[in-house]
Amino acid sequence: MSPFSHTKTLFHLPRNVVYLDGNSLGPMPLAARQHVATMMRNEWGEQIIKGWNDAGWMSLSTQIGDRIAPLIGAEPGQVIMGDTLSIKVHQALAAALALNPGRKVILSDCGNFPSDLYIAQGLIKTLDREHTLKTVAPEDVSHYIDDQVAVLMLTEVDYRTGRKHDMKALTATAHAHGVITLWDLAHSVGALPVNLAGSNVDFAVGCTYKYLNGGPGAPAFIYVCPRYVNKIHPTLSGWLGHAAPFDFELDYRAARGIERLRVGTPPVIALKCLEPALDIWDLVTIEQVRKQSIALCELFIREVEARCPGLTLNSPRNAQERGSQVSFCFEEGYGVIQAMAERGVIGDFRAPDNMRFGFAPLYIDEHDVMTAATHLEEVISNRLWDQPKYKTRATVT
């Protein structure tokens, strides 16, 4: 029996819902509710502040980082949890620029998640050292890596199309030109195999609320390769990144290793919520997940193209060149997604015309794919999207 027949039973999935939006927010593991309730009752409730020592709260950021490490090809002690993905991008980019002080170009692509670009733009203004951000077409990135570039900052899997960069090849090209690499794994971790060590990556960041199912606002992680981790000087030099936080020294002194990338107090409840999700990940290998993900995506593409010839595939046709999502373009895509959601099939929309569907084998199977394709055909063929109630944009699309 497939391990995914079992893992699907470990999630709370609303009745009569096909959930194809796990690339935006994963569903709740059933065990999370009790796990967090137990923590709140027995640890926060009974131990109060003693929980920092007696319940091990202070070490949670490291412990859970060590559990995520195998999913991204890192070793224990190389990943730390905490804060938001935007903060981790800021930390990594600032540190990377400091390692290449004679260069002024940050190279990215126009398919990068806008938040990463906003962070870069804000950091450039703050530093005020004549840095520039250059964005190019995703397929042209390698042609723009040269001796003027300080940092190559990319998201491995494009959030709109699912297009996947060749991390190892681009990192090798970057290093040949003396460029530091920073990879955002938001749409990679839990979706496909990642090998940071094998790809010789310098910095990586990622979130845990998508394919890892850590819950809304779940904390982010950061990785720094061993050759740099004790050389960097965090610009966000927070209390818990200090070598001895409870000595209360007035001057910052960085901790050893990845601990120096801590900033604020660990989000204990959020980290506890992530633990049951990672327990599910212990039941499968990322290679099993990737194989099944490709099969589900391929099935969906075949069915949709056969049933809805007016839609345009906006994801790479070659499965090896995309992540675990499929996007189709349609001018009235927002309305289609709303009509689908009312029928119990949940995907999402990304401007200007991308209908995006994520395939997470932990809780999605072939029957879900066929159900989704059938509803999409009915919505398109019968123009069910063409109603005023489906055309008013919500705050979150």
C-alpha angles and dihedrals in degrees: 000000000000114000087229092067085066100039091054089062090057095067132075104237117176114247115270093007126128105201113207097159102082088117085071103033125355121223123256120274108232092232093056095078095056094036093056093040090054091050092050093047102040103027111027092025100047105021098036108177092357086074090082088069108016097044095036096239094151093060096047093095091058097039094053091042087058090052092052093045096081090054091060101036097258134128129242111280094031100089128060129187131218147088124031130308091251091057091049091050089052092049094048096044094047091050092046093051090050089056090057102040096159094060128074109188126097108194120205138143136251090246092062117114106270093232090065090052091048090053090051092049092050093047091050090055093046095049092044092195100129096266117158134201115223118193121189136172111290093241091052099052096105091055092059098050106108143138092284094063118097100182134014105210115186141155106229095218119038109239093219106038104019090235109162125217120218097247097187096048095045092046090052091050091048093050091049086062096042093255123150115227129222119183126192109211098186093124096030109055108089092008104072141357114285123190110188094168093045090049091047092233117179102203133007135176134183147163131244104209097080120056093354091061097220095148136254111322093009112170124269130232137222132204127197122186116245095247092062107027096091094040100058124092110209114231088204092058099180129183095257092050088063119108091238110016095177094053085072094213114181094226124063118250114180121236120238120269125342092344089080088069091068114108117170138008113308112259092239100182092047092048090049089052089056095054098075090048091055089048087063091050088056088067096062140036123240088236090060090049093050094049093051092042091057091048092052094046092048091050092050093049092050094048096045095047091049094047102034109035091168092069121090121220108234097182126081111275091216106083092212090062098055139059126232098297137080125209129196124189121228127157091228093040095132092058091046092054091050092049090048092050091053087056091051100260110117122198127136143238130237120190137286099022110322120135103196127200124184124205117206111175093202088079108002122083140174093274090057090051093052092046091052093048091050093052092045090053092051094047093049099039094047095038089235089157091067097091128108093237090062096050102059108099116233121213091257116042 
